[in-house]
Amino acid sequence: METFLSKYTKTAPAEVTTWFKAASVNDFPKDGGACVKYKDKQIAVFNFERLNQWFACQNLCPHKLEMVLSRGMIGDHQGIPKVACPLHKKTFSLESGENLNGDLPAIATYPVKIEAGFVYIGFSD
């Protein structure tokens, strides 16, 4: 039986076979996140304007299996961009997906590119 978590895998930029046009850059809050859906996945997309960077990861927090990471607070931990789950404050690297608390598995991360005012998320279908 497939678990929900198995639908998420880390995608490296070199592995991208599909660039999904998620939305206009104006649809995402500055220094915040929003959720988009790609096939059967919910993806949290973050406009980290303070760093002039964009990030994407699974929306599912592995702590309590809630779809909430897109509503989490973003910041940094020793220079590593991170998101904190809004429910239980578990933190994850937006670069590698690593759980910065050290007590949970990593989350999936996806490459992001901005072209002509639109946000694209990379997947290896």
DSSP file (Angstrom, degrees, kcal/mol; ACC not computed):
  #  RESIDUE AA STRUCTURE BP1 BP2  ACC     N-H-->O    O-->H-N    N-H-->O    O-->H-N    TCO  KAPPA ALPHA  PHI   PSI    X-CA   Y-CA   Z-CA
    1    1 A M              0   0    0      0, 0.0     2,-0.3     0, 0.0     0, 0.0   0.000 360.0 360.0 360.0 129.6    0.0    0.0    0.0
    2    2 A E        -     0   0    0      2,-0.0     2,-0.2     3,-0.0     5,-0.0  -0.574 360.0-143.2 -76.9 133.8    1.4    3.4   -1.0
    3    3 A T    >   -     0   0    0     -2,-0.3     3,-0.7     1,-0.1     4,-0.3  -0.596  21.3-115.5 -91.8 161.1    1.6    5.9    1.8
    4    4 A F  G >  S+     0   0    0      1,-0.2     3,-1.6    -2,-0.2     4,-0.2   0.883 114.0  58.4 -62.4 -38.9    0.9    9.6    1.3
    5    5 A L  G >  S+     0   0    0      1,-0.3     3,-1.8     2,-0.2    -1,-0.2   0.797  92.3  68.4 -62.9 -28.4    4.5   10.5    2.1
    6    6 A S  G <  S+     0   0    0     -3,-0.7    -1,-0.3     1,-0.3    -2,-0.2   0.630  84.4  72.0 -70.3 -10.5    5.9    8.3   -0.7
    7    7 A K  G <  S+     0   0    0     -3,-1.6     2,-0.5    -4,-0.3    -1,-0.3   0.627  89.2  75.9 -74.9 -12.3    4.4   10.7   -3.3
    8    8 A Y    <   +     0   0    0     -3,-1.8     2,-0.3    -4,-0.2    49,-0.0  -0.861  55.3 162.0-107.2 131.5    7.1   13.2   -2.3
    9    9 A T        -     0   0    0     -2,-0.5     2,-0.3   100,-0.1    99,-0.0  -0.980  43.9-100.9-140.4 153.9   10.7   13.0   -3.4
   10   10 A K        -     0   0    0     -2,-0.3     2,-0.6    98,-0.2   100,-0.2  -0.602  35.4-155.7 -74.6 131.8   13.5   15.5   -3.6
   11   11 A T        -     0   0    0     98,-2.3   111,-0.1    -2,-0.3     5,-0.1  -0.949   1.4-153.2-113.3 119.3   14.0   16.8   -7.1
   12   12 A A    >   -     0   0    0     -2,-0.6     3,-1.9    98,-0.1     4,-0.4  -0.614  28.8-113.6 -85.2 150.2   17.4   18.2   -8.1
   13   13 A P  G >  S+     0   0    0      0, 0.0     3,-1.2     0, 0.0    -1,-0.1   0.843 116.8  56.7 -53.2 -36.1   17.5   20.8  -10.8
   14   14 A A  G 3  S+     0   0    0      1,-0.2    -3,-0.0     3,-0.0     0, 0.0   0.711 103.9  54.7 -69.0 -19.0   19.4   18.3  -13.1
   15   15 A E  G <  S+     0   0    0     -3,-1.9    -1,-0.2   107,-0.0     2,-0.2   0.452  77.2 125.9 -92.9  -1.9   16.6   15.8  -12.8
   16   16 A V    <   +     0   0    0     -3,-1.2   108,-0.3    -4,-0.4     3,-0.1  -0.388  20.6 161.5 -66.4 126.1   13.8   18.1  -13.9
   17   17 A T        +     0   0    0    106,-2.8     2,-0.4     1,-0.3   107,-0.2   0.544  68.8  39.2-112.6 -19.0   11.7   16.7  -16.8
   18   18 A T  E     -A  123   0A   0    105,-2.3   105,-2.7     2,-0.0     2,-0.7  -0.995  60.6-158.7-136.5 129.3    8.7   19.0  -16.3
   19   19 A W  E     -A  122   0A   0     -2,-0.4     2,-0.5   103,-0.2   103,-0.2  -0.936  20.2-153.0-104.8 112.1    8.5   22.7  -15.4
   20   20 A F  E     -A  121   0A   0    101,-3.0   101,-2.3    -2,-0.7     2,-1.0  -0.736  11.9-134.7 -88.6 124.4    5.0   23.3  -14.0
   21   21 A K  E     +A  120   0A   0     -2,-0.5    99,-0.2    99,-0.2     3,-0.1  -0.691  30.6 176.6 -78.8 103.2    3.7   26.9  -14.4
   22   22 A A  E     -     0   0A   0     97,-2.5     2,-0.3    -2,-1.0    -1,-0.2   0.948  46.7 -60.5 -79.4 -51.7    2.3   27.4  -10.9
   23   23 A A  E     -A  119   0A   0     96,-0.9    96,-3.2    13,-0.1    -1,-0.3  -0.973  62.6 -58.9-179.0 174.4    1.0   31.0  -11.0
   24   24 A S  E >   -A  118   0A   0     -2,-0.3     3,-1.8    94,-0.2    94,-0.3  -0.430  46.9-119.3 -68.7 149.1    2.0   34.7  -11.4
   25   25 A V  G >  S+     0   0    0     92,-2.5     3,-1.3     1,-0.3    -1,-0.1   0.799 114.4  64.5 -59.8 -26.8    4.7   36.0   -9.0
   26   26 A N  G 3  S+     0   0    0     91,-0.4    -1,-0.3     1,-0.2     4,-0.1   0.610  88.0  69.0 -73.1 -11.3    2.0   38.5   -7.9
   27   27 A D  G <  S+     0   0    0     -3,-1.8    -1,-0.2     2,-0.1    -2,-0.2   0.500  89.7  75.0 -83.9  -3.9   -0.1   35.6   -6.5
   28   28 A F  S <  S-     0   0    0     -3,-1.3     6,-0.1    -4,-0.2     2,-0.1  -0.903  86.0-116.2-113.2 137.0    2.4   34.9   -3.7
   29   29 A P    >   -     0   0    0      0, 0.0     3,-1.2     0, 0.0    18,-0.5  -0.386  35.5-103.9 -68.8 145.6    2.8   37.0   -0.6
   30   30 A K  B 3  S+c   47   0B   0      1,-0.3    18,-0.1    18,-0.1     3,-0.1  -0.515 105.2   3.5 -68.0 134.1    6.1   38.7   -0.1
   31   31 A D  T 3  S+     0   0    0     16,-1.8    43,-0.3     1,-0.2    -1,-0.3   0.879 125.4  78.0  54.2  42.2    8.2   36.9    2.5
   32   32 A G  E <  S-D   47   0B   0     -3,-1.2    15,-2.4    15,-0.8     2,-0.3  -0.895  70.5-111.9-158.4-173.0    5.5   34.2    2.8
   33   33 A G  E     -D   46   0B   0     37,-0.4     2,-0.3    -2,-0.3    13,-0.2  -0.816  13.9-170.1-132.2 168.7    4.0   31.1    1.2
   34   34 A A  E     -D   45   0B   0     11,-1.9    11,-3.1    -2,-0.3     2,-0.4  -0.964  26.4-114.2-151.6 160.3    1.0   29.7   -0.7
   35   35 A C  E     -D   44   0B   0     -2,-0.3     2,-0.3     9,-0.2     9,-0.2  -0.817  27.4-179.8-103.8 138.4   -0.1   26.3   -1.7
   36   36 A V  E     -D   43   0B   0      7,-2.6     7,-3.3    -2,-0.4     2,-0.5  -0.912  21.9-129.0-127.0 159.7   -0.4   25.1   -5.3
   37   37 A K  E     -D   42   0B   0     -2,-0.3     2,-0.4     5,-0.2     5,-0.2  -0.933  19.7-178.8-114.0 132.8   -1.5   21.7   -6.6
   38   38 A Y  E >   -D   41   0B   0      3,-2.5     3,-2.6    -2,-0.5     2,-0.2  -0.963  66.7 -53.5-128.6 113.1    0.4   19.6   -9.1
   39   39 A K  T 3  S-     0   0    0     -2,-0.4     0, 0.0     1,-0.3     0, 0.0  -0.402 123.9 -18.7  53.9-119.4   -1.3   16.3  -10.0
   40   40 A D  T 3  S+     0   0    0     -2,-0.2     2,-0.4    -3,-0.1    -1,-0.3   0.207 120.4  96.5-100.2  16.5   -1.8   14.6   -6.6
   41   41 A K  E <   - D   0  38B   0     -3,-2.6    -3,-2.5    17,-0.0     2,-0.5  -0.852  61.2-148.0-110.3 140.5    0.7   16.8   -4.8
   42   42 A Q  E     - D   0  37B   0     -2,-0.4    17,-2.1    -5,-0.2     2,-0.5  -0.932  23.1-163.9 -99.9 126.7    0.2   19.9   -2.7
   43   43 A I  E     - E   0  58B   0     -7,-3.3    -7,-2.6    -2,-0.5     2,-0.5  -0.944  13.5-143.5-119.0 128.5    3.3   22.1   -3.0
   44   44 A A  E     - E   0  57B   0     13,-3.0    13,-2.2    -2,-0.5     2,-0.5  -0.792  19.1-164.6 -87.6 126.6    4.2   25.0   -0.7
   45   45 A V  E     - E   0  56B   0    -11,-3.1   -11,-1.9    -2,-0.5     2,-0.5  -0.955   2.1-161.6-117.0 130.9    5.8   27.8   -2.6
   46   46 A F  E     - E   0  55B   0      9,-3.1     9,-2.0    -2,-0.5     2,-0.9  -0.946  16.3-156.6-120.6 130.1    7.7   30.6   -0.8
   47   47 A N  E     -cE  30  54B   0    -15,-2.4     2,-1.8   -18,-0.5   -16,-1.8  -0.848  13.9-172.5 -98.1  93.6    8.6   34.1   -2.0
   48   48 A F  E >>> + E   0  53B   0      5,-2.0     5,-1.8    -2,-0.9     3,-1.4  -0.561  12.7 170.0 -89.4  73.6   11.6   34.8    0.3
   49   49 A E  G >45 +     0   0    0     -2,-1.8     3,-0.8     1,-0.3    -1,-0.2   0.819  67.3  65.2 -60.8 -34.4   11.8   38.4   -0.9
   50   50 A R  G 345S+     0   0    0      1,-0.3    -1,-0.3    -3,-0.2    -2,-0.1   0.833 114.9  32.5 -58.1 -30.8   14.3   39.4    1.8
   51   51 A L  G <45S-     0   0    0     -3,-1.4    -1,-0.3     2,-0.2    -2,-0.2   0.427 108.5-123.5-101.7  -2.0   16.8   37.0    0.2
   52   52 A N  T <<5S+     0   0    0     -3,-0.8     2,-0.3    -4,-0.7    -3,-0.2   0.916  72.9 120.8  56.2  45.1   15.5   37.5   -3.4
   53   53 A Q  E   < -E   48   0B   0     -5,-1.8    -5,-2.0     2,-0.0     2,-0.4  -0.949  53.0-146.3-137.0 156.0   14.9   33.7   -3.6
   54   54 A W  E     -E   47   0B   0     -2,-0.3     2,-0.3    -7,-0.2    58,-0.3  -0.937  17.2-174.4-121.1 146.3   12.0   31.4   -4.2
   55   55 A F  E     -E   46   0B   0     -9,-2.0    -9,-3.1    -2,-0.4     2,-0.3  -0.961   8.5-165.3-137.9 154.6   11.6   27.9   -2.7
   56   56 A A  E     +EF  45 110B   0     54,-0.7    54,-2.5    38,-0.3     2,-0.3  -0.998  17.6 153.9-140.5 141.2    9.1   25.0   -3.1
   57   57 A C  E     -EF  44 109B   0    -13,-2.2   -13,-3.0    -2,-0.3    52,-0.2  -0.931  51.7 -66.6-151.3 172.5    8.6   22.0   -0.9
   58   58 A Q  E     -E   43   0B   0     50,-2.0   -15,-0.2    -2,-0.3    49,-0.0  -0.356  36.5-140.9 -61.5 148.7    5.9   19.5    0.0
   59   59 A N  S    S+     0   0    0    -17,-2.1    10,-2.3   -23,-0.1     9,-1.1   0.653  74.8  97.5 -84.9 -17.0    3.0   21.1    1.9
   60   60 A L  E     -G   67   0C   0    -18,-0.4     7,-0.2     7,-0.2    -2,-0.1  -0.614  67.5-145.4 -79.4 120.8    2.6   18.1    4.2
   61   61 A C  E  >> -G   66   0C   0      5,-3.1     4,-1.3    -2,-0.5     5,-0.8  -0.763   6.9-148.7 -81.7 124.3    4.3   18.4    7.6
   62   62 A P  T  45S+     0   0    0      0, 0.0    -1,-0.1     0, 0.0   -57,-0.0   0.607  85.2  75.5 -71.5  -9.4    5.6   14.9    8.5
   63   63 A H  T  45S-     0   0    0      1,-0.2    -3,-0.0     3,-0.1    -2,-0.0   0.978 123.8  -3.4 -66.7 -56.5    5.1   15.6   12.2
   64   64 A K  T  45S-     0   0    0     -3,-0.3    -1,-0.2     2,-0.1    -3,-0.0   0.210  98.8-111.7-121.8  12.3    1.3   15.3   12.4
   65   65 A L  T  <5 +     0   0    0     -4,-1.3     2,-0.4     1,-0.2    -5,-0.1   0.905  65.3 149.9  56.8  47.0    0.6   14.7    8.6
   66   66 A E  E   < -G   61   0C   0     -5,-0.8    -5,-3.1    -7,-0.1     2,-1.6  -0.887  53.7-127.2-109.8 141.4   -1.1   18.1    8.2
   67   67 A M  E    S+G   60   0C   0     -2,-0.4    -7,-0.2    -7,-0.2    -8,-0.1  -0.629  75.1 108.6 -84.8  80.8   -1.1   20.1    4.9
   68   68 A V    >   +     0   0    0     -2,-1.6     3,-2.1    -9,-1.1     4,-0.2   0.483  29.1 102.5-137.0  -6.9    0.1   23.3    6.5
   69   69 A L  G >  S+     0   0    0    -10,-2.3     3,-2.0    -3,-0.4    -9,-0.1   0.817  77.9  64.9 -60.7 -30.1    3.7   24.2    5.6
   70   70 A S  G 3  S+     0   0    0      1,-0.3   -37,-0.4   -11,-0.2    -1,-0.3   0.742 103.2  49.7 -63.2 -20.2    2.7   26.8    3.1
   71   71 A R  G <  S+     0   0    0     -3,-2.1    -1,-0.3   -12,-0.2    -2,-0.2   0.325  91.8 113.4 -97.3   6.2    1.2   28.8    6.0
   72   72 A G  S <  S-     0   0    0     -3,-2.0     2,-0.3    -4,-0.2   -39,-0.2  -0.269  73.8-102.6 -76.4 164.0    4.5   28.4    8.0
   73   73 A M  E     -H   84   0D   0     11,-1.0    11,-2.5   -41,-0.1     2,-0.3  -0.680  33.6-145.5 -85.3 138.2    6.8   31.2    9.0
   74   74 A I  E     +H   83   0D   0     -2,-0.3     2,-0.2   -43,-0.3     9,-0.2  -0.781  38.5 121.0-105.0 152.6   10.0   31.6    7.0
   75   75 A G  E     -H   82   0D   0      7,-1.9     7,-2.6    -2,-0.3     2,-0.3  -0.819  52.5 -83.0-171.5-151.6   13.3   32.7    8.3
   76   76 A D  E     -H   81   0D   0      5,-0.3     2,-0.5    -2,-0.2    17,-0.0  -0.989  14.2-154.0-142.1 155.3   16.8   31.3    8.6
   77   77 A H  E >  S-H   80   0D   0      3,-2.2     3,-1.6    -2,-0.3    -2,-0.0  -0.946  87.7 -27.0-126.8 106.0   18.8   29.1   10.8
   78   78 A Q  T 3  S-     0   0    0     -2,-0.5    -1,-0.1     1,-0.3     0, 0.0   0.885 130.3 -44.9  53.0  42.2   22.6   29.8   10.8
   79   79 A G  T 3  S+     0   0    0      1,-0.2    -1,-0.3     0, 0.0    -3,-0.0   0.410 112.7 121.7  85.9  -1.4   22.2   31.2    7.2
   80   80 A I  E <   -H   77   0D   0     -3,-1.6    -3,-2.2    15,-0.0    -1,-0.2  -0.849  66.3-124.0 -96.5 119.4   20.0   28.3    6.0
   81   81 A P  E     +H   76   0D   0      0, 0.0    13,-2.9     0, 0.0    14,-0.6  -0.392  43.5 175.9 -60.0 136.5   16.6   29.4    4.7
   82   82 A K  E     -HI  75  93D   0     -7,-2.6    -7,-1.9    11,-0.3     2,-0.4  -0.925  30.4-143.0-142.1 163.1   13.9   27.6    6.6
   83   83 A V  E     -HI  74  92D   0      9,-2.1     9,-2.3    -2,-0.3     2,-0.5  -0.987  15.6-148.5-125.1 140.6   10.1   27.2    7.2
   84   84 A A  E     -HI  73  91D   0    -11,-2.5   -11,-1.0    -2,-0.4     7,-0.2  -0.931  26.1-113.9-108.6 129.5    8.5   26.5   10.6
   85   85 A C     >  -     0   0    0      5,-3.0     4,-1.9    -2,-0.5   -16,-0.1  -0.387  21.2-138.5 -57.8 131.2    5.4   24.4   10.7
   86   86 A P  T  4 S+     0   0    0      0, 0.0    -1,-0.2     0, 0.0   -17,-0.1   0.690  96.8  47.7 -70.3 -15.3    2.6   26.8   11.9
   87   87 A L  T  4 S+     0   0    0      3,-0.1    -2,-0.0   -21,-0.1    -3,-0.0   0.896 132.2   5.7 -90.4 -44.7    1.1   24.1   14.2
   88   88 A H  T  4 S-     0   0    0      2,-0.1    -3,-0.1     0, 0.0    -1,-0.0   0.332  90.4-119.6-128.7   6.4    4.1   22.6   16.1
   89   89 A K     <  +     0   0    0     -4,-1.9     2,-0.2     1,-0.2    -6,-0.0   0.660  52.6 158.4  64.4  19.5    7.1   24.8   15.1
   90   90 A K        -     0   0    0     -6,-0.1    -5,-3.0    -5,-0.0     2,-0.3  -0.587  32.0-142.6 -68.8 136.7    9.1   22.0   13.5
   91   91 A T  E     -I   84   0D   0     -2,-0.2     9,-2.0    -7,-0.2    10,-0.8  -0.827  18.7-172.0-114.0 146.2   11.6   23.6   11.1
   92   92 A F  E     -IJ  83  99D   0     -9,-2.3    -9,-2.1    -2,-0.3     2,-0.2  -0.988  29.6-111.2-135.6 140.6   12.8   22.4    7.8
   93   93 A S  E  >  -I   82   0D   0      5,-2.7     4,-1.1    -2,-0.4   -11,-0.3  -0.519  17.1-151.6 -66.7 132.5   15.6   23.7    5.4
   94   94 A L  T  4 S+     0   0    0    -13,-2.9   -38,-0.3    -2,-0.2   -12,-0.2   0.600  95.0  50.7 -80.5 -11.2   14.0   25.1    2.3
   95   95 A E  T  4 S+     0   0    0    -14,-0.6    -1,-0.1     3,-0.1    14,-0.1   0.901 130.7   8.7 -88.5 -49.9   17.2   24.2    0.4
   96   96 A S  T  4 S-     0   0    0      2,-0.1    13,-0.2    12,-0.1    -2,-0.1   0.618  90.0-123.3-108.9 -16.8   17.6   20.5    1.3
   97   97 A G     <  +     0   0    0     -4,-1.1    10,-2.4     1,-0.3    -3,-0.1   0.347  56.1 155.6  86.2  -6.0   14.4   19.6    3.2
   98   98 A E        -     0   0    0      8,-0.2    -5,-2.7    -6,-0.1     2,-0.7  -0.233  50.8-116.8 -57.3 138.0   16.4   18.5    6.2
   99   99 A N  B >   -J   92   0D   0      5,-0.4     3,-0.9    -7,-0.2    -7,-0.3  -0.701  22.5-159.2 -75.3 115.2   14.5   18.7    9.5
  100  100 A L  T 3  S+     0   0    0     -9,-2.0    -8,-0.2    -2,-0.7    -1,-0.2   0.607  89.6  60.0 -77.2 -11.6   16.5   21.3   11.5
  101  101 A N  T 3  S-     0   0    0    -10,-0.8    -1,-0.3     3,-0.0    -9,-0.1   0.656 102.2-136.2 -83.8 -18.3   15.1   20.0   14.8
  102  102 A G  S <  S+     0   0    0     -3,-0.9    -2,-0.1     2,-0.1    -3,-0.0   0.553  79.9  94.4  79.3   8.5   16.7   16.6   14.0
  103  103 A D  S    S+     0   0    0      2,-0.1    -3,-0.1     0, 0.0    -1,-0.1   0.362  76.7  51.8-116.2   6.5   13.7   14.5   15.0
  104  104 A L  S    S-     0   0    0     -5,-0.1    -5,-0.4     3,-0.0    -2,-0.1  -0.929  86.6 -94.4-137.1 160.2   11.8   14.0   11.7
  105  105 A P        -     0   0    0      0, 0.0    -2,-0.1     0, 0.0   -42,-0.1  -0.310  53.0 -92.0 -67.9 160.8   12.5   12.8    8.2
  106  106 A A        -     0   0    0     -7,-0.1     2,-0.2    -8,-0.1    -8,-0.2  -0.298  37.7-126.7 -67.9 156.7   13.4   15.4    5.6
  107  107 A I        -     0   0    0    -10,-2.4     2,-0.2   -14,-0.2    -1,-0.1  -0.673  29.9 -96.0 -99.4 160.9   10.7   16.9    3.4
  108  108 A A        -     0   0    0     -2,-0.2   -50,-2.0   -98,-0.1     2,-0.3  -0.544  38.8-164.0 -75.6 140.2   10.7   17.0   -0.4
  109  109 A T  E     -F   57   0B   0    -52,-0.2   -98,-2.3    -2,-0.2   -52,-0.3  -0.904   0.9-158.7-122.9 155.7   12.1   20.1   -2.1
  110  110 A Y  E     -F   56   0B   0    -54,-2.5   -54,-0.7    -2,-0.3    13,-0.1  -0.980  23.5-108.0-135.1 143.5   11.7   21.2   -5.7
  111  111 A P        -     0   0    0      0, 0.0    11,-2.7     0, 0.0     2,-0.4  -0.396  33.6-157.7 -68.6 149.8   13.6   23.6   -7.9
  112  112 A V  E     -B  121   0A   0    -58,-0.3     2,-0.3     9,-0.2     9,-0.2  -0.977  11.5-178.2-128.8 140.3   11.9   26.9   -8.7
  113  113 A K  E     -B  120   0A   0      7,-2.3     7,-2.9    -2,-0.4     2,-0.5  -0.985  17.1-143.3-135.6 152.6   12.5   29.3  -11.6
  114  114 A I  E     +B  119   0A   0     -2,-0.3     2,-0.4     5,-0.2     5,-0.2  -0.962  24.6 169.3-115.4 125.1   10.9   32.6  -12.5
  115  115 A E  E >   -B  118   0A   0      3,-2.1     3,-1.9    -2,-0.5    -2,-0.1  -0.990  65.9 -15.3-139.3 129.8   10.3   33.5  -16.1
  116  116 A A  T 3  S-     0   0    0     -2,-0.4     3,-0.1     1,-0.3    -1,-0.1   0.826 128.4 -50.3  50.2  38.8    8.3   36.3  -17.6
  117  117 A G  T 3  S+     0   0    0      1,-0.3   -92,-2.5   -93,-0.1   -91,-0.4   0.603 115.2 111.7  81.0  11.1    6.6   37.0  -14.3
  118  118 A F  E <   -AB  24 115A   0     -3,-1.9    -3,-2.1   -94,-0.3     2,-0.5  -0.907  63.1-129.2-121.1 149.5    5.5   33.4  -13.6
  119  119 A V  E     -AB  23 114A   0    -96,-3.2   -97,-2.5    -2,-0.3   -96,-0.9  -0.826  24.3-169.3 -95.5 128.0    6.6   30.9  -11.0
  120  120 A Y  E     -AB  21 113A   0     -7,-2.9    -7,-2.3    -2,-0.5     2,-0.4  -0.954   6.9-155.9-118.7 138.3    7.6   27.4  -12.4
  121  121 A I  E     -AB  20 112A   0   -101,-2.3  -101,-3.0    -2,-0.4     2,-0.4  -0.944  16.4-131.7-114.9 134.9    8.3   24.4  -10.2
  122  122 A G  E     +A   19   0A   0    -11,-2.7     2,-0.3    -2,-0.4  -103,-0.2  -0.711  27.2 175.6 -92.8 133.5   10.5   21.5  -11.5
  123  123 A F  E     -A   18   0A   0   -105,-2.7  -106,-2.8    -2,-0.4  -105,-2.3  -0.939  30.5-139.8-130.0 153.3    9.4   17.9  -11.2
  124  124 A S              0   0    0     -2,-0.3  -108,-0.1  -108,-0.3    -2,-0.0  -0.812 360.0 360.0-110.7  87.7   10.9   14.6  -12.4
  125  125 A D              0   0    0     -2,-0.7    -1,-0.1     0, 0.0  -109,-0.1   0.477 360.0 360.0 -69.7 360.0    7.8   12.8  -13.7
